[in-house]
């Protein structure tokens, strides 16, 4: 099962893979596809990384007492990786976004991306380029009919 984040803001600078600490009921819920990464991000606190705002819906056959869908979950990274990410995050306007949650050899992994947000003028430039590409493709299509 692969759960993909559909909201990726900005430009992807770097990708990495991390393990994630889950409870038994959360593992079963993810295997059923009951998870959502939209709006989630990762944050480094001290020398530990956490996944924040990722929704893992409750497993229907487990106790739901005191269960929080959006609790912070610890990410399993090496100390060197955490220090490198922390230095990059402190340098500029970067964010750690989860791209996908998947099963790898019966262990759940999360693919993280180091992204940089887009500025307003970059958004205008991108939309203008899309319009120009659309017009050019229409003209080519009409020419070769």
Secondary structure, 3 states (H helix, E strand, C coil): CEEECCCCCCEEEEEEEEEECCCHHHHHHHHCCCEECCCCEEEEECCEEEEECCEECCCCCCCCCCCCCCCCEEEECCHHHHHHHHHHHHHCCEEEEEEEEEEECCEEEEEEEEEECCCHHHHHHHHHHHHHHHHHHHHHHHHCC
